[in-house]
Structure formats: structure tokens, C-alpha cells
Amino acid sequence: MTREALSYIQRNYLRETIIKHPDRAEATRVWNFPYAALKEALVNAVYHRSYEEREPIEVRISNEELVILSFPGPDRSIRLEDFQAGRAVSRRYRNRRIGEFLKELDLTEGRSTGIPKILKVMAANGSPAPLFESDEDRLSFVIRLPVHPLVRTIPPEVTPEVTPEVTPEVTPEVGRVVLALQEALSRTGLQQALGLKDEKHFRQAYLLPALDSGLVEMTRPETPRSSKQRYRRTPLGQRWLRDR
């Protein structure tokens, strides 16, 4: 479900704005919310939430910010200032098995690198620094990703080129995967269709990036390791194929 949530948000809410300048050839390209920061924030919420509580993870998106709320908050051993500085390291993990599963899907490294990566990605996009909040009793945890200021303050006379349904990167490898999926294929079938022998290379360079791009999806996302698992193009993948 985490991949599906990420793909849905990416398709419907993430937008790249291209601003052309009269005094130079190179345009300024920014995202309202960089995908890599969203991914780290959401995976962090899935990894560290309490599954003994009924409250779901909430994602709220406005013209000002993207907010992810989860329950409970971080361990009391971690100061909020450490989050903001990118040096927060948890001494206890609530969901080690979920963490291992997320690592198998290449959604997390499981080495406390998520918060520093969010800070780094937001800065690279030119976005304001993210905010990390929790109440005194650590009952909840909020990650706020502010929208890029150029997206929010762009003047009416400038028409940005907005691409809400284009993945941030369509590598040649991902493009080959989309082209190969003329029908739903198993992992082995797709690897053979691409003519690749190294399973690890196929998984890391082709399959996982294709899933992350939103151009390809699993037919059984609720059971990623099912023997009946197949991979197919998404509507976004069909559109990319048509417009390429």
C-alpha cells in the first residue's frame, strides 16, 4: 500500500514548474514537493507508527505544504532539535519486521538516514526546510514539507509548464521496462523479455525504479512476493508510451 500511496500522490499532486528567463538559456526547474522527500517522510511514518493504535497515517496536501501525521510520536530519547539538525538516531525500533520488509522493497535503508535525506533533498530543490513537530507527551508526530516558494509566488503573467503526470526521471532502463510490458508479466518473464541475466541488476536498475516511477505497478500489491505476482503498465505508463 505504501507504493500505491506514493504513486497516487505523485500522479495527482506533484508538479514540476519550469520558469524561462529572458537573460539566459537555462530555465529554472523546481518541484512543489520533491518526490524523494515525500517518499522518505511517508516511509518513516509507516516504519515508526504504532500498530496497536487505530489511528491511520494522515497525509494532507494544500497550496502551502504537505503534512504527514502519524501516531505516536518519536521516542522521548530523541529531541526535536535533533530532527531539525538531521542527527536524530532512534535507540528503539517499534516495527523491526516491517522495517525488514520495507528494506526488501528498497523503500528504506533502515539506518536512520531518512530524516537527513529529507533535509538534503528539500535543500537541493531550493525548498524551505521541513518542520518536525510532536506534542509534549509524544502522542503524535508531524512532518511538514513547505511548498517551493517559486511555485507559491509565481506571478500571473508567467505561465509555468506543469507536468502533474510525468515522473521526475524516466531513465532508459525504466523506458525499456514499460516498452516490454505489452501484457502483464511475472518478474522472471519480464527479466527474460529484457534479455537480462543478472537478477540483482534487473531488480535494482530496472524493476524497482519502474515501480517507483509510477509507470509500472504490481497486480497484487498487497502480497508483493506472491508466486502469482505480475507487473503491468499503469495509466501513467500508457500515457508516457503514447507521448514519448
Backbone bond lengths (Angstrom), bond angles and torsions (degrees), N, CA, C in turn:
res aa  C-N    CA-C-N  psi(-1)  N-CA   C-N-CA  omega(-1)  CA-C   N-CA-C  phi
1 M - - - 1.455 - - 1.522 111.91 -
2 T 1.339 117.47 -27.98 1.462 119.41 -179.37 1.520 110.71 -64.00
3 R 1.341 117.08 -44.56 1.467 119.68 177.70 1.522 111.01 -60.35
4 E 1.331 116.29 -41.89 1.460 119.61 -177.60 1.532 110.87 -65.61
5 A 1.338 116.13 -40.38 1.466 119.82 177.82 1.526 110.52 -63.35
6 L 1.339 116.50 -43.07 1.459 120.26 178.86 1.531 111.16 -63.03
7 S 1.329 116.20 -43.67 1.466 119.79 179.85 1.523 111.29 -64.18
8 Y 1.321 116.82 -40.35 1.465 120.52 179.88 1.525 110.91 -63.00
9 I 1.328 116.65 -46.86 1.464 119.92 179.99 1.526 110.39 -64.94
10 Q 1.316 115.91 -40.82 1.459 119.94 -179.30 1.532 111.19 -61.73
11 R 1.319 116.28 -44.72 1.470 120.05 -178.00 1.517 112.33 -68.04
12 N 1.321 116.85 -37.84 1.454 120.14 -169.07 1.525 115.66 -101.64
13 Y 1.328 118.02 -19.38 1.460 118.51 -172.47 1.524 115.39 -128.04
14 L 1.319 118.69 -20.85 1.457 119.41 -178.54 1.524 110.01 -87.06
15 R 1.322 115.25 129.42 1.456 120.11 -175.78 1.527 111.03 -134.77
16 E 1.313 113.86 134.86 1.464 119.63 174.75 1.521 108.35 -97.16
17 T 1.325 115.57 132.80 1.456 120.98 177.79 1.523 108.48 -112.20
18 I 1.325 116.08 128.62 1.459 122.14 179.70 1.528 107.66 -112.22
19 I 1.326 116.29 117.25 1.457 121.42 -178.04 1.521 108.61 -110.42
20 K 1.318 116.55 118.35 1.463 121.72 179.81 1.526 109.85 -89.13
21 H 1.336 114.64 142.04 1.459 120.82 -176.95 1.527 110.02 -113.46
22 P 1.335 118.37 137.20 1.467 120.79 -178.53 1.522 113.53 -70.52
23 D 1.340 117.77 -20.85 1.461 120.53 -174.05 1.522 114.07 -99.04
24 R 1.334 117.35 -0.27 1.464 118.72 177.68 1.526 110.39 -156.00
25 A 1.332 114.44 156.96 1.469 119.08 -175.00 1.519 112.08 -76.38
26 E 1.331 115.93 -33.29 1.462 119.15 -175.34 1.523 111.34 -77.10
27 A 1.316 115.81 128.14 1.460 121.44 179.00 1.527 110.15 -87.48
28 T 1.319 115.10 161.96 1.470 121.28 174.71 1.523 108.12 -95.63
29 R 1.313 115.83 125.94 1.466 121.25 -178.01 1.526 108.58 -119.12
30 V 1.316 116.72 120.75 1.462 120.53 -179.89 1.523 109.25 -137.40
31 W 1.326 114.98 156.73 1.464 121.65 175.73 1.516 109.21 -107.88
32 N 1.328 116.65 143.85 1.469 118.23 176.15 1.526 110.33 -61.01
33 F 1.331 116.79 -43.66 1.460 122.95 173.16 1.533 107.20 -138.56
34 P 1.332 119.69 116.43 1.470 119.82 -179.54 1.527 111.73 -64.63
35 Y 1.333 115.61 134.96 1.462 121.13 -175.17 1.528 112.35 -58.80
36 A 1.330 116.78 -41.34 1.469 119.20 -176.23 1.523 111.61 -62.90
37 A 1.329 117.31 -34.62 1.466 120.42 177.94 1.526 110.38 -70.16
38 L 1.339 116.60 -42.45 1.470 120.60 175.89 1.518 110.38 -58.37
39 K 1.323 116.94 -46.66 1.465 121.15 -177.75 1.525 111.17 -59.99
40 E 1.318 117.03 -47.32 1.463 120.06 -179.36 1.526 111.38 -63.62
41 A 1.330 116.82 -40.46 1.468 120.64 -178.12 1.523 111.30 -66.52
42 L 1.337 117.09 -43.11 1.457 120.26 -178.42 1.530 111.33 -71.13
43 V 1.313 116.98 -42.46 1.468 119.98 178.16 1.526 110.07 -63.45
44 N 1.328 117.21 -37.90 1.462 121.02 176.22 1.528 111.02 -58.55
45 A 1.346 115.83 -42.04 1.468 120.08 179.66 1.525 111.17 -65.59
46 V 1.333 117.25 -40.81 1.463 121.34 179.42 1.530 110.48 -66.57
47 Y 1.319 115.78 -41.12 1.463 122.01 -176.71 1.534 111.48 -66.38
48 H 1.336 116.58 -40.79 1.463 119.70 -169.00 1.527 115.18 -105.78
49 R 1.315 118.70 -0.74 1.463 118.82 -179.99 1.534 110.43 -72.00
50 S 1.336 115.39 163.61 1.467 120.43 176.46 1.521 108.81 -95.36
51 Y 1.320 116.07 125.03 1.461 119.91 179.28 1.528 111.40 -90.31
52 E 1.326 115.76 7.50 1.462 120.11 172.25 1.523 110.67 -88.87
53 E 1.327 117.01 -12.23 1.455 122.02 179.22 1.520 109.54 -103.24
54 R 1.320 116.16 152.43 1.462 120.48 -173.69 1.525 112.90 -88.26
55 E 1.326 117.31 -15.98 1.453 119.40 -175.97 1.527 111.20 -65.72
56 P 1.323 117.98 128.85 1.462 120.42 179.06 1.522 111.20 -80.65
57 I 1.303 115.88 165.20 1.462 121.10 171.16 1.531 107.69 -71.58
58 E 1.311 116.86 134.75 1.464 121.45 -179.16 1.521 109.89 -112.98
59 V 1.338 115.01 136.43 1.462 121.33 174.41 1.518 107.56 -121.42
60 R 1.323 116.31 120.48 1.456 121.41 -179.62 1.521 108.77 -119.27
61 I 1.332 115.90 130.48 1.467 120.60 -177.24 1.521 109.20 -125.54
62 S 1.326 116.05 127.08 1.460 121.93 177.11 1.522 108.54 -131.56
63 N 1.328 116.33 -177.76 1.461 120.35 176.92 1.519 112.12 -70.74
64 E 1.329 117.05 -12.14 1.453 121.35 -176.29 1.526 113.65 -102.82
65 E 1.343 116.68 -33.17 1.455 118.61 -173.06 1.520 111.54 -163.87
66 L 1.334 114.58 163.51 1.460 122.93 171.37 1.520 106.33 -114.80
67 V 1.335 116.11 123.70 1.464 121.29 -173.59 1.523 110.19 -119.43
68 I 1.325 116.89 131.92 1.461 122.49 175.57 1.523 108.39 -118.80
69 L 1.325 115.53 120.24 1.470 122.42 -177.60 1.519 109.08 -114.31
70 S 1.329 116.43 130.06 1.461 120.70 178.56 1.523 109.68 -138.40
71 F 1.332 115.31 163.88 1.465 122.03 -177.25 1.532 109.42 -130.16
72 P 1.340 118.55 141.64 1.461 127.36 -9.71 1.513 110.71 -81.01
73 G 1.350 115.98 -164.95 1.450 120.83 178.19 1.517 111.93 -82.25
74 P 1.322 117.03 -177.81 1.469 120.83 -179.69 1.521 111.74 -68.61
75 D 1.310 115.83 161.80 1.451 121.67 178.74 1.528 110.10 -58.49
76 R 1.321 115.97 145.56 1.468 120.30 -177.10 1.530 112.89 -63.85
77 S 1.324 116.23 -17.31 1.465 118.81 179.09 1.529 111.89 -70.99
78 I 1.327 116.74 -13.50 1.465 121.03 -178.62 1.523 109.69 -102.91
79 R 1.309 116.97 125.28 1.458 121.45 176.90 1.526 109.77 -85.61
80 L 1.329 117.10 144.77 1.455 120.52 179.50 1.520 111.40 -63.03
81 E 1.334 116.66 -30.47 1.469 119.46 177.45 1.523 111.18 -62.42
82 D 1.344 115.76 -30.55 1.459 119.42 179.01 1.523 111.13 -70.02
83 F 1.323 116.64 -34.44 1.465 119.34 174.60 1.523 109.52 -60.74
84 Q 1.329 115.60 -49.48 1.454 120.19 -176.08 1.527 111.76 -62.78
85 A 1.334 115.83 -29.75 1.459 120.52 179.58 1.526 112.60 -87.88
86 G 1.346 116.76 -6.41 1.460 120.37 178.53 1.509 114.38 77.02
87 R 1.336 117.28 23.50 1.466 119.12 -179.38 1.535 112.35 -123.07
88 A 1.318 116.78 23.73 1.466 120.27 179.73 1.518 110.02 -77.50
89 V 1.308 116.44 125.57 1.474 122.51 177.83 1.518 107.94 -128.52
90 S 1.329 116.02 120.22 1.457 119.85 -179.42 1.524 110.75 -77.58
91 R 1.320 115.49 136.60 1.467 120.14 177.05 1.522 111.91 -90.07
92 R 1.331 115.54 -15.85 1.462 120.17 -179.50 1.526 108.70 -132.65
93 Y 1.330 117.27 142.48 1.456 122.40 179.22 1.522 109.08 -117.06
94 R 1.325 115.79 125.62 1.468 119.38 -176.65 1.527 111.53 -74.94
95 N 1.310 117.81 -33.18 1.464 120.70 -169.25 1.528 111.07 -133.02
96 R 1.318 116.25 70.87 1.463 119.07 -177.56 1.531 112.26 -62.11
97 R 1.345 116.64 -39.06 1.470 118.80 -179.18 1.520 111.10 -66.69
98 I 1.342 116.37 -41.11 1.462 119.44 177.02 1.525 109.52 -64.14
99 G 1.331 115.78 -38.30 1.456 119.28 177.56 1.515 111.95 -60.24
100 E 1.325 116.75 -42.51 1.466 120.58 178.70 1.524 110.71 -64.47
101 F 1.332 115.99 -39.51 1.465 120.44 178.85 1.524 110.53 -64.27
102 L 1.340 116.61 -43.17 1.459 120.62 179.01 1.526 110.64 -64.31
103 K 1.335 116.66 -34.72 1.461 119.52 177.37 1.528 110.88 -68.03
104 E 1.327 116.48 -37.14 1.463 119.80 176.98 1.526 111.35 -61.19
105 L 1.327 115.91 -34.55 1.468 121.03 179.20 1.522 111.83 -85.24
106 D 1.327 117.12 2.98 1.474 123.08 -176.80 1.524 112.26 58.44
107 L 1.339 116.17 33.99 1.458 120.08 176.64 1.521 111.63 -95.08
108 T 1.317 117.45 -14.98 1.456 120.41 178.34 1.516 109.38 -151.58
109 E 1.332 115.67 154.83 1.462 120.50 175.28 1.521 110.85 -93.17
110 G 1.339 116.27 -21.27 1.457 119.95 178.88 1.509 114.11 68.26
111 R 1.347 116.64 28.98 1.467 119.97 -178.80 1.523 111.48 -126.93
112 S 1.333 116.53 30.64 1.468 121.89 179.62 1.523 111.66 59.85
113 T 1.334 116.62 33.62 1.471 120.58 -179.85 1.526 112.58 -98.05
114 G 1.352 117.29 -5.40 1.456 120.13 -173.85 1.518 114.28 -63.14
115 I 1.345 117.18 -51.10 1.464 120.92 -177.55 1.531 111.26 -63.61
116 P 1.347 119.48 -48.78 1.467 118.70 176.58 1.522 113.04 -57.44
117 K 1.336 117.40 -36.40 1.463 119.61 179.71 1.525 111.19 -67.76
118 I 1.338 117.83 -39.06 1.465 120.67 176.91 1.524 109.81 -58.82
119 L 1.327 116.37 -46.91 1.466 120.96 179.12 1.526 111.33 -60.24
120 K 1.320 116.37 -43.65 1.459 121.43 -178.02 1.523 112.04 -66.51
121 V 1.324 116.73 -44.06 1.464 120.91 -177.56 1.533 111.14 -68.02
122 M 1.326 116.91 -41.41 1.464 119.95 178.44 1.527 110.43 -62.33
123 A 1.316 117.11 -41.67 1.460 120.76 179.23 1.529 111.00 -65.48
124 A 1.338 116.85 -41.41 1.465 120.45 -179.71 1.523 111.86 -63.91
125 N 1.324 117.00 -30.52 1.467 121.49 178.48 1.531 111.80 -81.15
126 G 1.339 116.83 -7.89 1.452 120.52 -176.02 1.513 113.29 79.87
127 S 1.327 116.83 16.83 1.464 122.03 -178.99 1.526 110.98 -84.71
128 P 1.324 117.86 157.16 1.469 120.13 172.11 1.525 109.66 -61.52
129 A 1.317 115.79 157.03 1.470 120.28 -179.64 1.524 110.63 -63.97
130 P 1.331 118.07 141.92 1.465 120.74 175.88 1.521 110.39 -67.12
131 L 1.317 115.68 160.20 1.456 121.68 178.74 1.520 109.57 -117.80
132 F 1.331 116.43 141.26 1.454 122.73 179.88 1.526 108.03 -121.47
133 E 1.327 116.17 125.16 1.458 120.23 -173.98 1.528 111.20 -133.24
134 S 1.333 115.26 147.89 1.458 121.78 173.07 1.524 107.65 -153.16
135 D 1.320 116.17 155.54 1.463 119.94 178.20 1.533 109.56 -82.58
136 E 1.321 115.56 172.41 1.467 121.33 -175.75 1.519 112.57 -59.81
137 D 1.337 116.55 -34.13 1.461 120.83 -178.00 1.526 113.00 -90.36
138 R 1.322 116.58 2.08 1.471 122.65 -179.60 1.535 111.46 56.54
139 L 1.335 114.69 44.29 1.466 119.59 179.05 1.525 112.06 -85.68
140 S 1.322 117.06 -19.33 1.464 120.38 -178.93 1.520 109.32 -148.76
141 F 1.316 115.26 165.21 1.467 121.41 179.20 1.522 107.96 -138.71
142 V 1.317 115.90 132.29 1.463 121.87 -177.73 1.525 109.39 -123.22
143 I 1.329 116.35 130.90 1.463 122.18 170.47 1.529 107.14 -113.88
144 R 1.331 115.96 122.67 1.462 121.25 179.34 1.530 109.45 -110.80
145 L 1.323 115.97 123.39 1.459 121.84 175.50 1.533 107.79 -107.40
146 P 1.335 118.47 103.55 1.471 119.78 -179.91 1.523 111.42 -66.51
147 V 1.328 116.20 146.48 1.458 120.73 177.84 1.522 109.01 -67.68
148 H 1.321 116.72 151.76 1.462 120.31 177.61 1.528 109.52 -62.62
149 P 1.327 119.27 132.88 1.469 121.22 -175.86 1.518 114.30 -61.21
150 L 1.334 118.65 -30.76 1.464 119.71 178.58 1.520 111.48 -67.54
151 V 1.319 116.21 -32.87 1.459 120.09 177.94 1.523 110.21 -69.48
152 R 1.348 116.23 -38.62 1.459 120.89 -176.75 1.523 112.69 -76.53
153 T 1.349 116.84 -33.18 1.459 120.03 -171.83 1.519 113.82 -108.98
154 I 1.312 117.83 9.90 1.452 120.19 -176.95 1.529 110.57 -60.56
155 P 1.337 118.97 130.89 1.460 120.92 -175.71 1.516 112.51 -69.47
156 P 1.346 117.40 154.08 1.466 121.49 -175.92 1.522 113.22 -59.51
157 E 1.364 117.42 -32.17 1.457 118.61 -175.18 1.521 113.12 -75.90
158 V 1.356 116.67 -11.07 1.456 120.36 177.21 1.521 108.38 -96.41
159 T 1.310 116.74 124.44 1.460 120.93 179.87 1.513 109.42 -101.18
160 P 1.317 117.85 106.21 1.466 119.54 -179.13 1.515 111.19 -73.21
161 E 1.305 114.87 150.28 1.452 120.27 172.73 1.510 106.90 -88.15
162 V 1.323 116.49 104.88 1.458 121.19 -175.01 1.513 109.06 -101.99
163 T 1.331 115.80 129.72 1.460 120.09 -178.40 1.514 109.28 -123.48
164 P 1.346 118.16 76.95 1.455 120.25 -175.11 1.514 114.02 -68.67
165 E 1.335 117.74 -18.90 1.458 118.43 -176.35 1.521 111.99 -119.04
166 V 1.324 117.62 26.44 1.445 120.79 177.02 1.513 108.56 -114.63
167 T 1.322 116.34 127.84 1.453 119.69 -178.50 1.522 110.50 -66.45
168 P 1.356 118.46 148.20 1.451 120.49 -179.58 1.534 113.31 -54.75
169 E 1.301 118.58 -37.55 1.452 121.67 179.67 1.521 109.96 -141.05
170 V 1.326 115.27 124.18 1.461 119.77 171.38 1.522 105.83 -114.02
171 T 1.307 115.48 94.05 1.450 120.65 -177.40 1.529 109.78 -73.47
172 P 1.333 117.50 162.87 1.466 119.35 175.69 1.529 112.41 -56.09
173 E 1.339 115.90 -35.84 1.458 119.76 -179.87 1.534 111.08 -65.62
174 V 1.331 116.23 -44.72 1.466 119.88 178.16 1.522 110.02 -64.12
175 G 1.322 116.94 -40.87 1.455 120.23 177.52 1.520 112.26 -59.00
176 R 1.325 117.33 -39.16 1.467 120.99 178.22 1.524 111.24 -64.50
177 V 1.341 116.15 -38.46 1.462 119.67 178.52 1.521 110.10 -62.54
178 V 1.319 116.60 -46.98 1.466 120.34 -178.66 1.523 110.36 -61.25
179 L 1.315 116.94 -43.26 1.463 120.70 179.28 1.528 112.16 -63.67
180 A 1.330 116.50 -35.87 1.466 120.92 -177.14 1.524 112.56 -72.24
181 L 1.334 117.10 -24.68 1.471 120.21 -175.09 1.526 111.51 -85.76
182 Q 1.320 115.70 63.41 1.466 119.43 174.83 1.528 110.57 -70.37
183 E 1.317 115.56 -19.59 1.459 123.46 172.19 1.524 107.21 -146.68
184 A 1.331 117.14 166.62 1.463 120.53 178.87 1.526 109.50 -64.11
185 L 1.337 116.28 131.44 1.461 121.33 -177.57 1.517 110.79 -127.69
186 S 1.319 115.87 151.51 1.457 120.90 172.15 1.527 108.41 -72.18
187 R 1.327 116.49 170.06 1.464 119.57 177.90 1.525 110.55 -60.10
188 T 1.335 115.92 -45.30 1.466 119.79 179.61 1.523 110.86 -64.04
189 G 1.333 115.94 -42.39 1.461 120.11 -179.87 1.512 112.17 -62.90
190 L 1.320 116.42 -39.61 1.462 120.59 179.31 1.523 110.62 -68.97
191 Q 1.318 116.65 -41.09 1.462 120.19 178.23 1.526 110.74 -61.70
192 Q 1.326 116.51 -41.66 1.464 120.53 178.64 1.522 111.01 -67.27
193 A 1.339 116.81 -39.40 1.467 120.39 179.39 1.524 111.57 -62.33
194 L 1.339 116.05 -30.30 1.458 120.67 178.59 1.525 112.71 -85.98
195 G 1.329 116.34 -9.40 1.454 120.53 179.39 1.516 113.71 71.58
196 L 1.338 116.56 32.05 1.466 121.38 -177.40 1.530 110.36 -104.85
197 K 1.317 116.70 136.04 1.460 121.13 -178.75 1.529 112.77 -100.27
198 D 1.307 117.10 -31.33 1.473 121.22 -176.80 1.526 109.30 -83.79
199 E 1.336 116.52 110.03 1.472 121.16 -175.64 1.530 111.66 -64.57
200 K 1.329 116.79 -41.25 1.471 119.64 -178.89 1.518 110.83 -64.73
201 H 1.318 116.92 -43.28 1.470 120.84 178.52 1.525 110.80 -63.76
202 F 1.318 116.73 -41.65 1.471 120.85 178.03 1.525 110.40 -60.45
203 R 1.313 116.56 -44.64 1.464 120.98 -177.13 1.526 111.56 -66.55
204 Q 1.329 117.12 -46.25 1.458 121.11 -173.83 1.528 113.52 -79.68
205 A 1.319 117.04 -35.55 1.470 119.78 -174.57 1.527 113.12 -96.41
206 Y 1.331 117.05 -20.58 1.463 119.70 -174.93 1.530 112.57 -118.67
207 L 1.345 116.37 -62.41 1.460 120.09 -169.79 1.528 113.17 -66.75
208 L 1.338 117.47 -53.40 1.473 119.77 -176.85 1.527 112.71 -65.55
209 P 1.350 119.55 -42.68 1.466 118.54 175.31 1.525 112.84 -61.87
210 A 1.349 117.31 -34.14 1.469 120.26 178.40 1.526 110.66 -66.34
211 L 1.337 116.95 -40.48 1.462 120.53 177.46 1.525 110.74 -66.48
212 D 1.325 116.71 -42.69 1.465 120.72 -179.64 1.526 112.00 -65.28
213 S 1.326 117.07 -29.45 1.463 120.59 -177.43 1.523 113.05 -70.70
214 G 1.338 116.52 -19.99 1.457 119.58 -175.80 1.517 113.49 85.55
215 L 1.343 117.73 0.84 1.468 121.50 179.46 1.525 111.87 -85.83
216 V 1.324 115.30 -20.05 1.467 121.64 -177.50 1.526 107.82 -132.11
217 E 1.340 115.97 146.64 1.461 119.88 179.33 1.521 110.51 -140.15
218 M 1.328 115.17 163.67 1.459 121.68 175.01 1.527 109.20 -84.52
219 T 1.320 116.78 146.47 1.462 119.78 173.67 1.520 111.23 -78.53
220 R 1.338 116.98 -21.69 1.472 122.09 178.58 1.530 108.71 -129.42
221 P 1.330 117.77 70.39 1.473 120.60 -176.22 1.518 113.91 -64.43
222 E 1.337 116.49 -24.70 1.464 118.85 -178.85 1.529 112.02 -74.38
223 T 1.338 117.45 -18.21 1.469 121.66 177.46 1.527 108.50 -133.56
224 P 1.342 117.31 77.89 1.467 121.21 -173.56 1.521 114.83 -56.19
225 R 1.351 117.37 -29.30 1.469 119.50 -175.34 1.523 113.09 -101.35
226 S 1.313 116.61 16.52 1.464 120.89 179.01 1.525 111.19 -61.89
227 S 1.312 115.78 143.30 1.471 120.27 177.43 1.528 111.35 -67.72
228 K 1.339 115.49 -18.20 1.473 120.31 179.31 1.528 112.03 -96.18
229 Q 1.327 116.74 9.17 1.465 120.62 -178.43 1.523 111.37 -63.43
230 R 1.318 115.65 136.41 1.455 122.33 175.81 1.528 108.61 -132.46
231 Y 1.326 115.76 162.08 1.457 121.73 179.62 1.525 108.75 -123.52
232 R 1.318 115.86 140.41 1.470 120.53 -176.92 1.530 109.63 -145.88
233 R 1.324 114.79 164.37 1.463 120.07 175.80 1.526 110.08 -71.28
234 T 1.310 116.51 144.33 1.466 121.40 171.35 1.528 108.01 -88.43
235 P 1.348 117.99 170.10 1.473 119.33 172.96 1.527 112.25 -55.17
236 L 1.336 116.76 -36.04 1.456 120.40 176.56 1.522 110.64 -65.28
237 G 1.336 116.50 -38.21 1.459 120.37 176.78 1.515 111.96 -64.50
238 Q 1.340 116.15 -40.90 1.460 120.42 176.71 1.518 110.66 -61.84
239 R 1.342 116.19 -40.81 1.460 120.33 179.81 1.522 111.33 -66.57
240 W 1.340 116.20 -42.50 1.462 119.36 178.05 1.520 110.53 -60.52
241 L 1.325 116.41 -42.26 1.461 121.22 -179.70 1.529 110.76 -62.44
242 R 1.319 115.41 -39.14 1.469 120.06 -179.53 1.534 112.66 -70.57
243 D 1.332 115.47 -36.76 1.468 119.85 -172.81 1.519 114.52 -95.37
244 R 1.317 117.49 -5.67 1.473 119.01 -172.93 1.537 111.34 -66.91
